[in-house]
Amino acid sequence: MKEKWNERLPVHQLRIARPTDKWEEVNSFYGDEGLGLRRIGGFNKNGYEGVMYGLPSFGVHLEFTRHVNGSPCPAPTEDNLLVLYLSDHEKIDEMIERLNKLGAYEVPPVNPYWDKQAHTFEDPDGWRVVLCHSSGI
């Protein structure tokens, strides 16, 4: 009998975590003021403060942390992307408007693929976020 993928790797959630020295700006960018991701949790222990943003019911989370002694973040390359697939043009336009109000404007993508169906932004730490008009895979 062929083994199913989830039997080989019984992962229930995926969390991508990274530090930031631009705590307030990053929270504005990813939270209600910017992209509008839902805050699903947070913590403050052992000298670390963290916040998690998630996509409800998909088990995918972004976690941002900072340490009391600072959390240096080297800038990533312009090809490091977090791609959000959205099928609603109006919602994308709303997100772009909120990001623009925060001072985040579109940047040209390195890969020309994203030029035709997406909008690329840099978060306060220089990580790129792509809003792609598509239902995904």
N, C-alpha and C positions, 0 to 999 in steps of 0.2 A: 504494500500500500504506500502510495506517495505521501510523504510528509508535507504538511502545510507550513507556509512561512511562519505563521505565528506560533507553531509548535516548536520550531527550531530556535526562535528568538522571541520568547514571550514578553516582549516589552509592552508596557501599558501606557507609558507617557514618554514624550521626548521634551527635554528642557535644554535650551541653549543658554549658557550663562557666561557673562563677561563683566569685568570691572569697568567702572567709569569714574572720572574725576569731574564730570559735568553732570552731577546728580539731578539738579532741578531741571536743566535743559533737556536731558535725556527722558526724564519722566514726563515732561510736557510734550516732547516729540512723539513718544509712543502711546501716551495716555489720551485722555479725553480732549485735550487741547489740540492734539495733532492727529496721529493716525486713528485714534479712537479705540485702541485695543483695551480690553477689559482687564482691570487690575484684579488678580485672583488671589493674591497673598503677599505677604511680606514678613520680614524678620529683623531683629536687632539683637545679636548675641555674639560673644567672643570677639568683640571689636569690629564686627561686620554688620552692615545694614544692607538689606536686600529687598527688592520688590520684584514680583512676578506678574507678567502680563500674559494672557492666554487667549486662545481661540476656543470658545465654549464648545464642548462635546468632541473636540478633535484630539485632545490630549497633547497639544503642542504648546509649550510655554517659552517665553523669553524671560530670563532673570538678569537683573542688573544689580551689581553690588558695589559698595564702597567700604573702605577700611578707615578706621580712625586715623591711621598714619598716612593716608593717601592711597590712591589706586591708579598708578600710572598706566596709561593706555597708549601703546604705540599705534600710530595710524595704520590701518590696513591698506592693502592695495585697492585700486579702483575696481578690480574684478571680484572683490569679496562682496557678495550680494545676499540680501534677504529679500526673497521675491514673494509678494503677496498677490495671489490671483483673485480677481474680483470680476464678476460677470455683469455688474451694474455700473454703467457709465456715470450715472448721477451720483452714486456713492463715491466713485473715484474723484469726481469733480469737487464734492464736498470735502474729501480728505485733502485734496490739493489746496483748496481755499484755506482750510485750517492751518496747514503747514506754511503756506505763504504768510499768514498772519503772525506766525512764530518767527518769520524771517528765513524759512527754509524754502529755497527755490529749486526748480529742476536743474539738474546738471546733465551734460551729455554722457551717455553710456560709452564705455570702452568697446563693448561688443555691439555692432550695429543691429543685431537681432532685436534688441530692446527698443530701438528707435521707432519701429513701426507700430507696436501695439502696447507700449508701456511708457511710464513716467518714472524717471530715476531721481532720487533725492539723496543727500548725505545727512545722516543724523549728526548731532553735536560732536560726536567723537570721530567723525569722518567715515563711519561705516555706511555703505550704500544700501538703500531700500528701494526696491522696484515695485511700483503699482502696475500690475499687468492686467489688461482687459482680456480675460480668458477664464474659462472654468477649470483650467489646469489639465493635468494628465487625464 
